[in-house]
């Protein structure tokens, strides 16, 4: 290898990867479609799927994301993008216009409404110690899990999405035997001793699902037309998350965090945009 201090100053790091990872995706896709007739068309589909992998290209290319870099097969679990259930419903309908008056019919015909509804189950996330319990310096340690404890509470809330062991309840997730937030007592047989790896797999738990309803309303007006010029006006309004539904983000997943197990963020609120476009 030729080392050049002159050229080396232009590099901050060199990433490397290898093709040794594995992933498996299996799915059932159902689709029902009504083709355009009587001024409307409907398309709906449902996907039931499961994705397993030993590596996901999220952070691995620029740094380690394995708990134990020497045992990649130990990372085999749910993919980062594993959504078990996905349902989509889309509709495109156009108005025929009100009859009885030529001007009224002109104003009410050819309007197009296009709602899109998406229902998805949540994405998986990984519980981490947030500290270097394994003493490897990798910073991706995961805790042990306490067997026989339900992973989720009876009612999931923003303050307790999963059974984190707060408020004296049995801990589904067990921290290290050392110091830190929500640390398991050293007498707890499932606490993680220093210098060891936890037995929890990555992407063990799933976050909140998503309910999204978007819609578009549009119309093109023919203003004037002759053999040389055609004037048209496009009117369009787009509504994103029209019901203003609060889609929760995944909870805080680091045991060392003061918000461990809590949902502290939400998705985008309702957004509306309108546009006019003149063709001449």
N, C-alpha and C positions, 0 to 999 in steps of 0.2 A: 504494500500500500504506500502510495506517495503522499506524504504529508506536506501541505503548503500553508504556512502561516499567513500568507498574503490572501489566498483564496478562501481559507478557512474562516476569515473574519466576516464573510458574507453569509455564513450558515449559523443558525441557532440550534439546529437539531436535524437529524436524519431519521425518518420513520421507516420501519420495516415491518413486513407481515409475511405470513406463509399460508399456503392453501390447505392447511391441515384441519381446519374447523369443519363441523358437519351441521346440517340443519335438515329438518323434515317438516313438511307442511301438508296437511290433509284437510279437505274441506268438502262440504256439501253445499251446492248452490241451487236454489230454486228461483225461478223467474216466471212471472205472469205479466203478459203484455196485451193491451188492447190497442190495436193500430188506429191511426187517425180516421175517424168517421164521426159524423154529426157534430163537428166542430171540436172534438176533444180526443186526446190519447192518454193512456195511463200505462206506466211501467212500474212494477214493483219487484223487488228481489230480496231474498233472505239468504244469508251465509252462516253456516255453522262450521267453525274451523278450529284447528289447534296447530300451533307451530312450536316445535322443539328445536333447540340449537345449543351448541357448545360455545358459540361466539356470536356476537352481534356487532356490526361495524358502527359503533357509537363512540366509544372512547378508546378502543383497542389500537387503532391506527396511530394515535398520537401519545399513547401511554397505556400502562397496564390497567385492566379492569378485572382481572382474575383475583380471587382471594388467594389462591396458591398458583403462581405462574408455572410451577413444575408439574401441575396436574390439571390439564385443560379439561379432561373428561369429567372432572368433578364439577365443572361449570354447566353441564348439560341440564337444561331446564326450559321453562317457557321463554319464547323469544320476546324481545323488547316490544315488538309490535303485535303480540298475540291478542286478538280480540275474538272471543268465542262466538259472540252473536252480533250480527250486523244486519239491520233492516233498513231498506231505502224505499221510499214511495215518491214518485214524481208524476205530475199531471201538467199537461199543456191544453188549455182550453181557449177558444176564440169566440167572441160574441158575434151573433148574426145581425144585431142592430134592432132597435125598436121600430115597428112599422106605424104607418098612419101619417107621418110627416117626413118629408124628404130631408129637411135639415136635422131633425132629431135622429133619423136613421143614420145620417152621415156622421154625426158626433158619437153615436153609440156602437157602430159596427167596427169589426176588425180589432177590438181590444184583445190583447192576449194576456192571460194570467198563468203563471208557472210556479206553483208551490213545489218545494222539495223538502221532505221530512226524512230525517236520519235518526235512527235509534241504535246505539252501540253500547255494549258492555265495556267495562273499564279496562285500562291497560295494566299489565303487571308492574310491580316495582320491587326493589331489593332492600331488605332491612340490612343496615350496616352498623357496626359498632361505633363508627365515627372516630375511633382511636386505634392505635397500632397495638392491639392485644397480642397478635402473633409475633411481634418483635421482628418482623421481616422488613419493615420500612416501605411496604407496598401500599398500605393505606386502604385496602379493600376488604378488610376483615368483616365477617358476618358472625352473628351470635349463634348460640345454641337455641333450641326450641324446647319448651316444656311439654312433654307428651301428655295426652289426655285432656288438654285444655282447648276449648273452641277457639278458632282463630279470630272470629269476629264476635262482637257483642250482639245481643238480641236486637237492639236498635242501633244502627250506625249513625253517628252524628259527626259534626265538624270537630268536636272536641275529643272524640274517641272513635276513629274509623275502624281500628282493629284493637284486639286485646293486648295492649301494651304493658299491662301490669300496674297501671296507675291506680291510686285510691285503694290500695290494699288488695286488689283482685289478683288471682293467680296469673302469673306472667306467661303468656304464650311465647313471647320473645324474652330470652334471658340474656342479660348483659354479662360483662366480664366480672371476674372476682376481685378486680382492683378498684381504683377510684374512678369516679365519673358520674354523670347524671343517670339516674335510674339504674344504678349498679346492683346486681343481684348480691345478696349476702354471701359471704364466703362459705356459710354452712349450706347454701342451696346446692344440691347435688348436680344441678344442670348449669351452674355458672361456668363461664369459659376461663380456664386458668391461663395465666400469662404464658406466652410461648406456644400456644395451640391455636388451631383453627376451629371455628364453630361448625356445626353440622347443618345449619340452615342453607338451603339451596338459593341461588339467585332467583329473582322474580317469583318468589313464593306466593305473595299476596297480590290482590287485584284492587285497583283504585275505583273511584266512582264512574258510573257510566255517563253517557252523553245523550241528551235530547236536543236536537237541532231542527228548527223549522225556518227555512229561508223561502223567499218568494219574490218574483219579479212581475211587474205590471208594465206593459209596453203597447205602443200603437204607432203606426206610421201614417201620417196625413199627406195625401196628395194635394198640394197647394195649387200648382199650375203645371200644365204640360202642353208643349207645342212641338213642332218637328225639330226645333233646335235646342230647347231648354226644358228640363224637368225639375220642378221644385218640389222637394219633399221635406217634411219635418218629422224627425223621430222623437218620441216622448217615452221616457223610460224611468221607472222607479224600482230600486232594489232594496229589499228588506232582509237583513241578516239577523237571525235569532229573533224573529218577529214577536214571539211570545215573551221575550226577555227572560228566558228560563236561566236560572243560576246553575251552570254546569260546574261542579266542584273539580278542582285539580286533585292530583294524588296527594296523600298526606305526607308529612315530614317523616322520613324513614331512617334517620340516624339516631341511634340511642343516645348519643352525646348531646343531641339538640334539646333545647328547652321546650320545643313544640313537638316532641316526638309523638307520633300517632295522630296529630291534629291536621286538619285541612285548613290551610291558611291563605289559599288563593282560589280564584274562580276564572272561568273562561270569559270570552268577550261578551259584553252586554248587547242589547239591541242596537243595531246600526242601520241607518237609512241613507241612501244616496239617490239623487235625482239628476237626470241629464236631459238636455235638449241638443239635438244635432240637426243642422240645416244642410240639405243637399241642394246645390244649384249648379 
